[in-house]
Amino acid sequence: MRIFEGFQKGVNLGGWLSQFDEYDHNHFKTFITEKDFADIAALGVDHVRVPVDYNVIENDDWSIKESGYEYIEQAIKWCKKYNLHLLLDIHEVYGYSFDPLKKDMDREAFFYDEVLQERFFVLWENLAKHFGKYSDIVAFELLNEIVLEEVYSAWNKVADKAIRRIRKIAPDTYIVVGGVCYNNVTSVQLLDAPYDDKIVYNFHCYDPLIFTHQKAYWLDGMPDDLDISYPDDLENYRQKSEKFAKECMGAIFSEKITCVGPELFEALFSTAIEASKKNNAPLYCGEYGVIDRTEIDDALRWLKDINSVFIKYNIGRCLWNYKGKDFGLVDEHFGPYKEQIAKLL
C-alpha cells in the first residue's frame, strides 16, 4: 500500500485557527508559537495538521483576509525550520460545518447549492495560489467531516470540481479527501477513484466512541458520569452505544468486529485498506485520540492498539489534539505522559 510520505505520524493544532472561543488576533498569535513547533518536532513526529475556519482567511465578499494567510505562512516557516510537514485543513466553510454544537446548521444545503460551492472553490483557488508553491512540505485537505451519509454522491462531485480547479494552479500538491458519516473509516469505500496519483484517502477514528468520548458534553445524551475502560467487553460497548445516533456510533455495530483489541481496528479499517489498494491511493487518518476524562492506562492501551494497525498497513495518522479541545497532549491530564504517548504514535 502506498505511503503518504512526510505525513506518517503527526499532531493536530485544533483550537488555534479553528474552533476557537472568540475571533481574536491575540489568541491567534499566542495560542500556538514557534516554541510549540520546536516541542512538536522534539516528540519525533513528522507533521502537523492545521485546521482553519473560513472566517480566518476569507472576508464576507470572498476576498482574501491577509492576516489569516500570514498565520499560515508563519506556520509553514516554522515547519521548514523544524523539518515538519503541514496539512492545511479547511475545517469549516461558509455554509457548512460539522460542529455538533451548531444545532441550527443545515448540513445538506452546501452539497446542492452552486453559490455556496463556488465560494468554496474560490477559497481553494486562493489558497492554491499562495501555498501551492510549497508542495514539498504542504498538503491540502478539502473539507473536514461530512456529516450526512446521504450526500456522499453529491460530495464526490463537489470534491472532484474542487480538485480540478486546484490542479490548474497547484499540480503537484497532495490533496486529502475524506468521506461521510463524520469521515468514518467505513465511508472511504464510497469515495470516487482518485483524480490523479496525488490524492490521499482520509478518515477519522475515535472508535469505540463510547470509550474515547466518555463524558463529552457536546454529545447529546452523554452522561457526565459515564466511566468505561479499554479494553472492555464488546457487548458492553454496544449496549452503552445504543442510545446515540448511528452516524456517530455505528462502526462499533459492524458484524466484522468480534473482539476488542488490535483486531477491532483491523476489522474497521478493512474496507478502507481494500479501497486504498484497489485505487493505489495512500491512506491517512487525520484525527484519532482519547478524551482527557479517561483513565491514563486505558488511553495508553487504546493508543497502542490503534497505532499498531496504522503501522502494520503504512497508514499515516495525526493525533487529536496537541493543545486544548478536551484532548490536549500537553495539557494537565496527558502532559506528564506526552513522551510515553509520542513513542506509541
Backbone torsions as a table, in degrees:
resi	resn	phi	psi	omega
1	MET	NA	135.0	-178.2
2	ARG	-62.9	146.8	-179.3
3	ILE	-101.8	138.4	173.7
4	PHE	-82.4	88.4	-172.5
5	GLU	-60.5	134.1	179.0
6	GLY	86.1	-5.3	-177.2
7	PHE	-132.7	47.8	-177.6
8	GLN	-90.6	-33.7	175.4
9	LYS	-150.4	124.7	-175.2
10	GLY	-147.9	-177.1	175.2
11	VAL	-133.2	147.5	178.1
12	ASN	-83.7	145.9	173.7
13	LEU	-109.2	46.3	176.1
14	GLY	-63.9	147.6	-179.9
15	GLY	91.2	-5.0	179.8
16	TRP	-91.3	-71.6	179.8
17	LEU	-104.0	10.9	178.5
18	SER	-150.3	150.5	177.4
19	GLN	53.7	36.3	175.9
20	PHE	-84.9	157.9	-177.7
21	ASP	-69.9	-36.0	-176.9
22	GLU	-152.3	139.9	175.9
23	TYR	-66.3	108.2	-170.2
24	ASP	-151.0	117.1	-177.3
25	HIS	-65.1	-28.1	176.0
26	ASN	-64.6	-39.2	175.3
27	HIS	-62.2	-47.9	-177.6
28	PHE	-60.2	-32.6	-176.6
29	LYS	-84.7	-20.3	-172.4
30	THR	-118.1	-22.7	-176.2
31	PHE	-63.7	-42.3	174.2
32	ILE	-125.1	129.7	-178.1
33	THR	-128.9	179.6	178.3
34	GLU	-57.7	-38.2	179.9
35	LYS	-58.4	-36.5	178.5
36	ASP	-63.4	-41.7	178.3
37	PHE	-63.9	-39.9	176.8
38	ALA	-63.3	-42.6	-179.9
39	ASP	-67.1	-38.9	178.7
40	ILE	-63.0	-45.7	178.7
41	ALA	-61.1	-36.2	-179.5
42	ALA	-66.7	-20.9	177.8
43	LEU	-74.6	-11.4	177.2
44	GLY	90.6	15.7	177.3
45	VAL	-89.3	168.3	-176.8
46	ASP	-113.4	-5.4	-178.8
47	HIS	-159.2	164.8	169.6
48	VAL	-122.4	145.8	170.4
49	ARG	-103.6	125.5	-176.0
50	VAL	-112.2	97.2	174.6
51	PRO	-69.2	135.8	-178.4
52	VAL	-134.1	130.5	173.6
53	ASP	-88.4	146.1	-173.4
54	TYR	-56.5	-34.1	-174.5
55	ASN	-72.4	-8.5	174.6
56	VAL	-81.2	-27.4	-172.3
57	ILE	-121.2	1.6	-173.3
58	GLU	-140.5	132.0	175.1
59	ASN	-83.2	169.9	-178.1
60	ASP	-61.1	-27.7	-179.9
61	ASP	-90.4	16.5	178.3
62	TRP	78.3	-3.3	-177.8
63	SER	-75.5	165.7	-177.3
64	ILE	-72.9	134.6	172.5
65	LYS	-95.2	102.6	-169.6
66	GLU	-56.8	-38.6	-177.4
67	SER	-60.7	-38.7	179.0
68	GLY	-65.4	-41.0	177.3
69	TYR	-63.6	-33.9	179.4
70	GLU	-65.6	-36.8	177.8
71	TYR	-64.5	-41.3	178.8
72	ILE	-66.3	-43.1	179.5
73	GLU	-60.0	-41.2	178.5
74	GLN	-64.0	-40.6	178.7
75	ALA	-61.8	-39.2	178.5
76	ILE	-64.7	-41.1	178.1
77	LYS	-61.2	-42.3	178.3
78	TRP	-66.8	-36.7	176.5
79	CYS	-61.5	-43.8	177.8
80	LYS	-60.5	-42.9	-177.3
81	LYS	-64.1	-36.3	-174.4
82	TYR	-110.1	18.3	173.4
83	ASN	58.6	46.7	176.2
84	LEU	-114.9	156.1	169.4
85	HIS	-99.7	165.5	-176.9
86	LEU	-136.4	127.9	172.9
87	LEU	-102.5	115.3	179.5
88	LEU	-88.7	109.4	-174.0
89	ASP	-109.8	120.3	171.9
90	ILE	-80.4	108.3	-172.0
91	HIS	-85.0	-32.7	179.2
92	GLU	-146.4	134.3	-179.2
93	VAL	-119.6	157.4	179.1
94	TYR	-57.5	123.5	178.9
95	GLY	94.5	-5.9	178.2
96	TYR	-150.6	136.4	172.2
97	SER	-147.4	143.0	174.4
98	PHE	-81.2	-17.7	-165.9
99	ASP	-56.4	114.3	-179.0
100	PRO	-65.2	-17.5	179.0
101	LEU	-78.2	-14.2	176.4
102	LYS	-91.6	82.3	-170.0
103	LYS	-66.4	-29.2	-175.2
104	ASP	-92.5	8.0	-179.0
105	MET	-73.3	126.8	172.0
106	ASP	-80.0	108.5	-172.9
107	ARG	-90.9	9.4	179.3
108	GLU	-112.3	-33.6	-169.2
109	ALA	-54.7	-44.7	-175.9
110	PHE	-52.3	-36.6	-172.2
111	PHE	-77.3	-6.7	179.6
112	TYR	-128.9	4.4	-176.7
113	ASP	-106.3	111.9	-175.1
114	GLU	-67.8	-30.4	178.9
115	VAL	-68.7	-46.1	177.2
116	LEU	-61.1	-40.0	-179.6
117	GLN	-67.3	-39.8	179.3
118	GLU	-62.2	-39.8	177.0
119	ARG	-62.1	-39.7	177.0
120	PHE	-62.4	-44.9	179.8
121	PHE	-63.7	-41.9	179.4
122	VAL	-64.3	-40.6	176.7
123	LEU	-56.2	-45.9	-178.1
124	TRP	-72.1	-33.5	174.9
125	GLU	-61.9	-41.6	178.2
126	ASN	-64.4	-43.1	178.1
127	LEU	-63.4	-41.3	-179.5
128	ALA	-63.2	-38.7	179.3
129	LYS	-63.3	-36.3	-177.0
130	HIS	-86.4	-38.0	-169.8
131	PHE	-116.3	-2.9	176.8
132	GLY	-63.2	-24.5	-179.9
133	LYS	-69.4	-11.6	-179.8
134	TYR	-101.7	32.5	-173.4
135	SER	-62.4	-14.8	177.9
136	ASP	-73.2	-23.3	-179.9
137	ILE	-131.8	-9.9	-176.3
138	VAL	-114.7	133.3	173.1
139	ALA	-120.2	158.7	-178.3
140	PHE	-110.9	137.4	171.1
141	GLU	-116.2	119.2	-168.7
142	LEU	-59.1	-51.3	-174.1
143	LEU	-163.9	136.8	-177.0
144	ASN	-82.2	129.9	165.8
145	GLU	48.0	90.8	170.0
146	ILE	-79.2	122.9	-170.4
147	VAL	-78.2	-51.6	-168.0
148	LEU	-85.7	128.6	179.4
149	GLU	-64.3	-35.3	-173.0
150	GLU	-68.7	-10.7	-179.5
151	VAL	-97.1	12.1	-171.6
152	TYR	-60.4	-39.5	179.9
153	SER	-68.2	-43.8	177.5
154	ALA	-62.9	-39.6	178.8
155	TRP	-64.3	-39.9	176.3
156	ASN	-57.3	-40.0	-179.7
157	LYS	-68.9	-42.7	177.9
158	VAL	-63.0	-45.6	-179.4
159	ALA	-61.4	-41.2	179.8
160	ASP	-62.2	-44.0	179.0
161	LYS	-64.3	-41.1	178.9
162	ALA	-62.9	-44.7	-179.8
163	ILE	-61.5	-43.7	-179.3
164	ARG	-62.1	-38.4	-179.8
165	ARG	-74.6	-34.9	174.8
166	ILE	-66.3	-40.9	-175.4
167	ARG	-63.0	-27.7	177.5
168	LYS	-67.0	-21.3	-176.3
169	ILE	-109.0	-41.5	-175.6
170	ALA	-127.1	80.9	-173.9
171	PRO	-71.5	-18.5	-172.4
172	ASP	-108.8	-0.7	-176.1
173	THR	-81.9	134.0	173.3
174	TYR	-66.4	137.1	178.0
175	ILE	-120.9	126.0	-175.8
176	VAL	-100.6	128.9	-176.4
177	VAL	-128.9	127.2	178.9
178	GLY	-111.4	171.5	-175.1
179	GLY	-102.8	-157.0	-173.2
180	VAL	-97.3	-172.8	-177.9
181	CYS	56.0	50.7	-177.2
182	TYR	60.1	37.4	178.9
183	ASN	63.0	37.2	-179.6
184	ASN	-64.3	143.5	-177.7
185	VAL	-59.9	-29.8	-179.6
186	THR	-72.1	-9.7	-179.3
187	SER	-94.9	-3.7	177.8
188	VAL	-58.4	-37.4	-178.8
189	GLN	-65.7	-13.8	178.3
190	LEU	-89.1	-6.7	178.7
191	LEU	-75.7	145.6	175.8
192	ASP	-63.8	159.8	172.8
193	ALA	-58.3	145.5	-174.7
194	PRO	-62.3	144.4	179.9
195	TYR	-63.8	-39.5	178.1
196	ASP	-153.4	-171.8	-175.0
197	ASP	-83.6	10.2	176.3
198	LYS	-112.4	24.0	175.8
199	ILE	-103.1	135.6	-178.9
200	VAL	-118.6	131.5	174.8
201	TYR	-80.5	134.3	-172.4
202	ASN	-124.5	145.8	171.8
203	PHE	-148.6	166.7	173.0
204	HIS	-119.8	150.9	179.8
205	CYS	-142.6	116.4	174.1
206	TYR	-126.8	29.3	-176.0
207	ASP	-86.8	145.1	-10.4
208	PRO	-69.6	126.3	-175.5
209	LEU	-61.1	-30.7	-180.0
210	ILE	-62.9	-27.1	175.1
211	PHE	-85.8	-53.5	-172.0
212	THR	-69.9	-20.9	-178.9
213	HIS	-117.8	23.4	179.6
214	GLN	-59.0	135.8	-179.1
215	LYS	69.8	12.3	-179.8
216	ALA	-68.8	119.3	-173.2
217	TYR	-68.7	-21.0	-176.3
218	TRP	-87.7	-5.9	176.6
219	LEU	-91.0	117.1	-179.3
220	ASP	-57.2	127.4	177.0
221	GLY	87.1	-0.2	-179.2
222	MET	-77.9	119.1	178.7
223	PRO	-65.8	144.0	179.7
224	ASP	-83.7	3.1	178.5
225	ASP	-121.9	15.7	-178.8
226	LEU	-71.9	126.1	174.1
227	ASP	-122.3	124.6	178.2
228	ILE	-144.8	140.9	-171.8
229	SER	-100.7	174.7	173.3
230	TYR	-139.3	127.7	-3.3
231	PRO	-78.2	163.7	176.1
232	ASP	-142.7	173.7	179.6
233	ASP	-64.3	133.4	-178.4
234	LEU	-57.3	-41.3	-179.0
235	GLU	-67.2	-30.2	175.9
236	ASN	-66.2	-42.8	175.0
237	TYR	-58.1	-46.6	-176.6
238	ARG	-66.3	-42.4	-180.0
239	GLN	-61.6	-43.6	-178.7
240	LYS	-74.5	-17.7	-179.7
241	SER	-88.1	-11.9	-173.3
242	GLU	-58.6	-33.7	-173.6
243	LYS	-77.6	-7.8	-176.1
244	PHE	-102.9	162.0	-179.2
245	ALA	-61.8	138.9	-177.0
246	LYS	-64.9	-27.6	178.8
247	GLU	-66.5	-20.2	174.9
248	CYS	-89.1	-47.4	-169.3
249	MET	-104.5	-3.2	-167.2
250	GLY	-56.6	-32.3	-174.6
251	ALA	-60.8	-33.6	-177.4
252	ILE	-67.3	-16.9	179.4
253	PHE	-91.8	3.4	179.6
254	SER	-59.9	136.7	179.5
255	GLU	-66.8	-19.4	180.0
256	LYS	-71.1	-22.5	-178.5
257	ILE	-85.2	120.8	-179.3
258	THR	-122.4	-10.5	179.3
259	CYS	-156.9	171.4	-177.8
260	VAL	-110.0	134.8	-176.6
261	GLY	142.2	-162.1	177.7
262	PRO	-55.1	-30.9	-179.3
263	GLU	-62.0	-30.5	177.7
264	LEU	-60.7	-45.9	-178.3
265	PHE	-73.7	-33.7	173.9
266	GLU	-57.3	-46.0	-178.8
267	ALA	-67.4	-45.4	-178.9
268	LEU	-61.4	-39.5	-173.8
269	PHE	-84.1	-7.4	-167.6
270	SER	-58.8	-45.0	-177.8
271	THR	-70.8	-33.4	177.1
272	ALA	-67.3	-40.8	178.0
273	ILE	-63.2	-41.0	178.0
274	GLU	-62.2	-44.2	179.6
275	ALA	-64.7	-39.3	179.1
276	SER	-62.7	-46.0	179.3
277	LYS	-66.5	-43.8	-178.1
278	LYS	-60.1	-41.9	-175.0
279	ASN	-101.6	5.6	177.4
280	ASN	54.0	41.7	179.1
281	ALA	-111.5	131.7	175.9
282	PRO	-58.8	152.8	-179.0
283	LEU	-115.3	137.8	-172.5
284	TYR	-142.5	136.0	174.8
285	CYS	-106.3	103.8	-173.4
286	GLY	-76.8	-16.9	176.4
287	GLU	-148.6	136.5	168.2
288	TYR	-162.9	151.8	-179.5
289	GLY	165.5	-179.9	-174.5
290	VAL	-131.4	133.8	-178.9
291	ILE	-63.1	152.7	-176.5
292	ASP	-78.5	17.0	175.5
293	ARG	-105.9	6.6	177.7
294	THR	-91.7	160.2	172.1
295	GLU	-69.6	139.1	-175.8
296	ILE	-56.2	-47.5	-177.5
297	ASP	-62.0	-37.4	177.0
298	ASP	-64.4	-45.2	-179.9
299	ALA	-61.2	-41.7	179.8
300	LEU	-65.0	-38.2	178.5
301	ARG	-66.4	-42.0	178.6
302	TRP	-62.2	-46.1	-179.4
303	LEU	-63.8	-38.5	178.3
304	LYS	-63.7	-43.9	-177.1
305	ASP	-67.7	-47.7	-176.7
306	ILE	-67.6	-38.9	-179.9
307	ASN	-69.2	-28.8	176.9
308	SER	-62.7	-34.5	179.1
309	VAL	-78.8	-39.0	173.5
310	PHE	-54.1	-48.6	-176.4
311	ILE	-65.6	-41.4	-178.2
312	LYS	-59.1	-37.2	-175.4
313	TYR	-107.9	14.8	178.8
314	ASN	55.5	40.5	178.9
315	ILE	-90.3	119.9	174.3
316	GLY	-65.7	152.8	-176.1
317	ARG	-154.1	156.7	-177.0
318	CYS	-142.8	114.1	-175.6
319	LEU	-67.9	135.4	170.4
320	TRP	-100.7	115.3	12.7
321	ASN	-148.0	161.1	-179.7
322	TYR	-69.5	-47.8	-175.7
323	LYS	-143.1	131.7	173.8
324	GLY	73.5	-165.7	179.6
325	LYS	59.7	27.1	175.4
326	ASP	70.3	7.4	-178.8
327	PHE	-131.6	11.6	-166.1
328	GLY	-60.4	120.3	179.3
329	LEU	-63.2	-33.9	-176.4
330	VAL	-102.3	7.1	-179.6
331	ASP	-84.3	-176.9	-170.3
332	GLU	-57.2	-42.1	-173.4
333	HIS	-71.0	-50.8	-174.7
334	PHE	-95.4	-18.7	-174.1
335	GLY	-49.5	-46.8	-179.1
336	PRO	-63.6	-14.0	-176.0
337	TYR	-113.8	11.7	-170.4
338	LYS	-63.0	-37.5	178.5
339	GLU	-67.7	-38.2	178.1
340	GLN	-65.2	-41.5	177.9
341	ILE	-64.8	-43.0	-178.5
342	ALA	-57.8	-34.8	179.4
343	LYS	-68.8	-20.8	179.9
344	LEU	-86.0	-15.2	-173.9
345	LEU	-70.8	NA	NA
